[in-house]
Amino acid sequence: MNLRRLKYFVKIVDVGSLTQASEVLHVAQPALSQQLATLEGEFKQQLLLRTQKGVMPTEAGKALYRHAQIILRQFDQAQADVLNAGQSLSGQVSVGMAPGTAASALALPLLRAVQGRHPQIVLHINENFGTTLCDVVRSGRMDMAVLYGGGRVVQGLSFDPLLTEDLFVVAPEGLLRRGGEVALADLDGIDLLLPCANNQLRRYVDQAFAAAQMVPRVVAEMESSNTLAAAVASGVGATILPVSAARGVAATADVHLHRIVSPPIEVPLALCASDHLPLSEPAQVVKAILLELVGQLELEVGLHTLH
């Protein structure tokens, strides 16, 4: 087995077609098919199924695809580290930032700090939802991510706690009594707009309601912050968000914020990384800068550093 065959295999799976992969790789299709056959012979497993719509990986092929991505990425890192040994750090480092979290306050300072100290490092910042970020970090396609879920146990991942955020109710005019606080019991029967059930923030909300022997009255599920802000402002219902996201909604819509008390609900923000794939030297430097910025950040009300 060699790296070239692994690259060919990954590209075939990515595009789902031998013909298209042949065009992208600039390799004749018969030669590409021969490379695939050799790879299947080495593993003594059928790796791809041919269908009328193209090709798709078998279970064995899916397993090899996951490992091949990691192997190829590790080789690229090794090449970069060897070539740049003794020189200024360079290379690409990818950091995920879960949207609607305090991570948004870290993104710009991180970018400025990395550019200022290590201008040869290209920082790739990806804002996506937590479950997706976990998947790409675990597979080695992203170096690290800032997301909700301190103390979580997820196979293949480690979580370093960073901050906690208080949860706030974001409500339209007149839905709740005026004031900066609201008891969880006051939300009984209130129409709520929340993320979908597999969202990590939603899990914290559901757990808090369950502990209070309550069931949230969810009238709609949505992930888009813009749609959510418009829906709350129009009176469709209220939502529950971390303080950073709640303030973001309040800045763009005519809504009222109420900190949840009795009991207060806190959600932890953590730095997620692979527990089995070593970070490249540039990625280690970026991680150190990120942790430094968390320590230096003048946290707003409702945010607390974790030690």
N, C-alpha and C positions, 0 to 999 in steps of 0.2 A: 504494500500500500504506500502511495506517496501523496504529498500535499496537493499536487496538480489534480489527481483524480478526485480528492475530497472537494476541491474547489468546483470542479465540473459537476459533481453530484449535488452540492448545495445550490448551484445555479439552476440546475434542472428542476429541483424541487421548488425553488423560488418562483420560476416562471411557469411551471406546470406543463412544459412542452419540450420535447427533444429538439424539435425544429427551431423553436424560438431560442432555446439555449444555444444551439449551434450558431445561430446568427449573432447573438450577443457575445459569445466567446470567440467567434471567428475560427471555429473548428468545424471541419466537414462532419456531417451527421453520421456517416458510417464510422469515422474515427471516434466520435463521441460515444456512439453505441458500443464500440469495442472497449473503450475505457470503462464504461459502466459494467459491461459483462465481466471484465477483469476484476473490478471491485466486488461484484457479487460472488465471483469465484473465490476471492480471498476470504470473504466472510461466510461463504457457503450458505448464503441466504438470498432470497429474492428481495430486492430493495425497492423496486418500483412496479406498479401495476399500470399496464397500458389500457386506456379507455378511449372511447370515441372522442372525448373532449380533451385528451392529452394524457398525462401521466400523473400518478399520485403515489406517495410513499406507502409501503406496507408498514406493519407495526415495527418490523426490523429496520425499515428505512427511516421511520420517525426517530427511532433510538439513535441511529447513526447520524441523522441530521442534527440532532441536539448536540451530540459530542463533536461533530465536525465543525460546527460554529464555534465552539469553545476552543478546539485545537487550532483552528485557523486564526482566531483572534489572539490566542496566546503566542502563536508564531510571529504574528505581526508586531506584537508588543516586544518580543525578544529581539527581533530585527531592529526595531527603533531604539531599544535600550542599548544594544551593542554598538550601533552606528553613532549614537549620541553620547557614549561613555566619555566622561571628562569634558564634555561641552555643555553649553546652556541647555536646560531642559526644553524639549519640544515634543510635539505629538498632539493627538486629539484626546480630550477627556470629556465624557458625557455624564451629565448630572440631570436627573429627573426632579421636577418640582411639582408636587400634587397641587392642582389649582384650588384657589379658595382657602389656602392655608397661610400660616405665618411665613412659609417658605418664600412667598412673593416678596417679603421684605428683605430676604437674603439674596435674591437673584442678582440684582444690580450691583450691590456692594461686592459680591463674589466675582462678577465679571470684571469690575474695575480693579479689584485687588490682583486677580490673576494676570490681567493685561499689564498692570503696572510692575509686577514683580517678575513675571515669566512671559514676556511678549511672544515667545515662540510656541507657547501652548495654545492650541485652539480649543476653546471651551464651547461645548455643545449643550445647550440647556433645552430640555424637553418638558413641556407642561402637559401632563396627561393624568388620568385617574389612577388611584392607588393600585388597583388590581392589575392594570396593564403594566404599570411601572415595575411591580414585583416580578412579573413574568419576564420582562426584558433584562432586568438585573440578574435574575436567576440563570437565564440562558447565556449570560456573558455579553449580551449586545449593548448593555449600558453599565457604566462603572458603579454608579451609586444613585440613590434617590432619596429625597426628603418627603416623607409622607406620614399619615396618621398610623399609629399602631405600636407604640412603645410596649415592650413586654410580650409581643406576639411571638409565637413559635411557628415558623414556617420552614419546612424542609428546604435546605439549600440556601437560606438567607440568615443574616444576622441583623439585629436592630440596636443601634446606639441611641438612647434617649437624648433629646435635645431640649424641648420645651413642652409646656402644657398650655392649652387654651381653654378658657371658659366658654360654655355654650350660651348663646343668646337667642331669644325669640325675636324674629323680625316680623312685625305685624302692621297692617294698614291702620289708618286713622279710625279710632272708635271701636276696634275689635277687643282690645284689652284696656283695663283701667290705666290711667296715666301713672307714670312712675318708672323708675329705673330698674325695678326688680319684679319678678313674677314667680310664684310658687308653681311647681310642676303640676300640682292638683288643679290649678287655674286653667290648665290646658285641656282638661277633660271635656270632650265634645267639641273642641275647636277644630275647624277645618285646617288641615296641615298639608303643605306641599313639601315633600321630602325626596332625597335621592332614592334610587332603587335599593332593594333589600340587600344586595351583595356589596353595597358601598360600605366602607369601613366606618364612616361617620354615622350612617344610618344604624349600624349595629350598636353603636354607643347610645343612640337615642332610644332604640328599641329595648336595650337592656335596662336603661333608666326607667322607662315606663313599666316594664315587667316587674322591676324591683318594687315599684309603687303600686303594683297590682292594677295597672291601668293599660289600656290599649289605645295607641294613638289613632285618631280619626284621619287617615290619609286619604285625601280626595284626588291627589295626582302625584305622580313621581316624575322628577325631571333633574337633569344634570347641568343644563346650561344656566350660568349665572345671570346672563342677560334676560332670558325668558323668565327665570325665577323672580328677578327684581321687578319686571313688568307685571307679572301675575300677582305678586304681593301688593304692589302699589295700586293695582286695579280693584283690589278687594276680594280676589278669589279665595284667599286664605292666608295663613301665616306660615312661616318656615322657621327652622331651627338651624343655626349656623355657628361656627366658631367666631370669636370676637373679631378676628381679622377680616373674615369674609363678610360678617354682618356689617361692619363699618364700610366695606366696599359697596355693599348694596345700598346702604343709607346715603352714600355719596352720590348715587345716581338716581335715587327714587325717593318719593315722599312717604317714608315709612318711619316707624318707631321701634327703638331697640329696648329690650327688657332682658336683663341678666337673670338666668334661671337660678333660683335659690330654693331651699327646702325640698329636696337637697340640691346643692350646686352640682353641675355636671362638668367634668373636665375631660378633655381629650388630649392624649400625648402625641407629640410630633417626634419622629425618629429618623435617623439616618440609616437607610437600608443598603446593604451591600451583600455580595456573595460570601458565604462562609467557607467556600472551598477554592475559589479562584483568586489568586493573589492580584492585588492592584499593581498596575505599572507604576514606575517612579513618578511620572507626571501626575497620575491619578492620586497617589499618596500625598503629593504636595497640595493638590486641590482640596483633598479631604481635610488636611491640616488647616488650610486657610478657612474652609467652611466652618470648622469647629471653633476656630479663633474668632470668626465673625459672630457666631452665636454667643460666645462669651462677652464680646464687646458691645453687642447690640443693646441699645437703650430700649428695653422692652416696654411696650405700652401696657396700660391697665388690662389685667386679665391674662397676661402672659407671664410665665414663671420659668426660669432656667432650671434644668434638672441636673443633679450632680450624682 
